[in-house]
């Protein structure tokens, strides 16, 4: 028996670590371990198991099997459904007869082989290298598999498997066993549900004849998942691939790529939030977008004339509807993507944009990656080979149909093309554009994946400089980077992008996703139907867990035109508790239009657009946390309650930050089933307390969003008069800057609760018998309004600020005008306290009587 102990110290993913790594061997097993993880490899035949520091088996490679029964298409993509689907440890497939002659034996194209036994191993500089035979041939002089394992951290290992002769190898996969109750989250944006168990998730767009766009809606591609069994897996491979999460076999999970090697990071932690943070540290943290991004946005599908923008601004401000962004959507140019503003629509754009900014609105434009073949700029651009090509010889541009005719995708892989495009972008930025809505971007290698014996290389092929684009996701990243570089140079972080597509690592350019063209109703994602509000909710949760923290769907959807009153209202409620709230879509989505909607619709939209704006201090705290740690803002209940099986099954509930649980009504109903995990939860609207875990039917009239506060929370709110989070010069418009010195703090007391604001200000509340102590330590001069919701029938008898006894007010009207004091409505246990402007105001002591 050999045993080695060493200190590991190397650089990986910008981290440097030093810790003990132990490698030991006996006749059956090789064991590699740190203080946090233990990898056991059975040597003949190969089989790997992983345990954590407590000895819990996290996972083991699954037993060899083939086929299985995944759900039928389109839930499972056709190419994967028809594939042989080999399940076994570190498996590869061949499809070229050149390998037959090398081995001196006949091997059929498509045949499957896997790692067989460990022949020898070495350790050097903390990397354990294993030479293994394969089931293809035991003669290592012909072919062998090399497996490298090393640890960037004690609880993270990286495995890479490759072949000594990889010619003809086209696919590599790994299979893990899973438990009957194991759940899986992330893997990009999905419109059916956030929990991926029982689904096949593709890593590329695929042909879907039922869809209007003729491909499935794989907008965001992320080969990373988190398991409820205390680990996560990230495979940094940009190739066509699939993650089969217990779909073909309920006890097996498999990920496979069209690649001649396989690598993945295995992250062990019982806290899914920490697993997510490790993944984000590897791939890049999102920028912190400016404050004004997080007030409501508004847009029309088509703007005929600038008068419509003026009308919308007038109506929104007249009806006391807050907002900071107006998008000018497609069309706005004289020709698609020539970036020249149409003078018929906008005779004086400089004046228009100045007027918009005066009223507190930032301006954003729509764009895409296509230049139409009938465009005036097309011939010159193609003569310079500025488009993706159809062939290796660059003889023909890749013309493809899109929503506005036939166009060629701009080749953003080329630096000179990006510079050409950025000159066009700059021409708009110079006249006051602050952001861009980037449509499309689904230019990938093969719209169907996995070569089948009778279909050797299906799907579209795009060429750049004579080379086929095979890195899935790379095009959309360069597309978004082209715009982001201009924004950063022009505004130094004070601009934004909202995009339809993304890939792992793209969050550094594009942290904000909108889900594209959803239906305008309550339909679920299924055969030929993208889905409406349920799809928006599922898409928001799944994409947020996949590394894109800022999400906003079109209120009321896009497809099918004007939504019903109920659809617009229920979508408004969901959007208010989304990072980005944006109103617009196909048809009329303007709640102030009384010919289409009614006063109730307008009143409810105002209520929730106000709620979204009120929550800005709370929301922006989690925006900063995302920029610092990578954690999402919308979180599946699983992230906070990973051992609660029922919580993992709730696909239409989520946490919004740490303290708010949101259960949107996603069907035409006045009630919905709500699940609350362990702990105490307070109804935001009536302060009723629920003891979790519990499941019940919640009565939700049309104006009510089921919203719950975790007991022991402090929720910071902005001043209720704010109209915009952007600057404004119109004296009738109330800005954040004018009112940022006023902070409202809602307190749901327990023994001790606290909240640290994005600027470092800290607020605390502490129960001491019949006394509640309120503390503020602010980084800025602020005045505070505390609203406290104690449990039970409590009456305030005295409120003291240091040595000062604060005045009691007997009417709400007089209290509203006061600078300092307190008020409690008769018969109501909640009470309000105002403290005059200061940084450290001292303790506010509230004495209560039963």
Helices and strands as residue ranges (DSSP letters): E 3-12, E 15-25, E 29-33, E 37-43, E 46-52, E 57-60, E 65-66, H 78-82, E 86-87, E 91-94, H 98-103, E 112-124, E 127-134, E 145-153, E 156-163, E 169-177, E 184-186, E 199-202, E 220-221, E 224-227, E 231-234, E 241-245, E 252-257, E 261-268, H 272-283, G 291-294, E 297-300, H 307-318, E 325-328, H 349-358, E 362-367, E 370-372, H 378-383, E 399-402, E 405-409, H 415-429, E 433-438, E 463-464, E 467-468, H 474-491, E 496-499, E 502-503, G 506-508, E 512-513, H 533-545, E 550-551, E 554-555, H 565-576, E 582-583, H 599-614, H 616-629, E 634-635, H 637-640, H 645-648, E 654-656, E 660-663, E 671-683, E 689-699, E 706-710, E 713-717, H 736-739, E 742-748, E 752-756, E 762-768, E 771-788, E 795-801, E 804-805, E 808-809, H 812-817, E 821-823, E 831-840, E 844-849
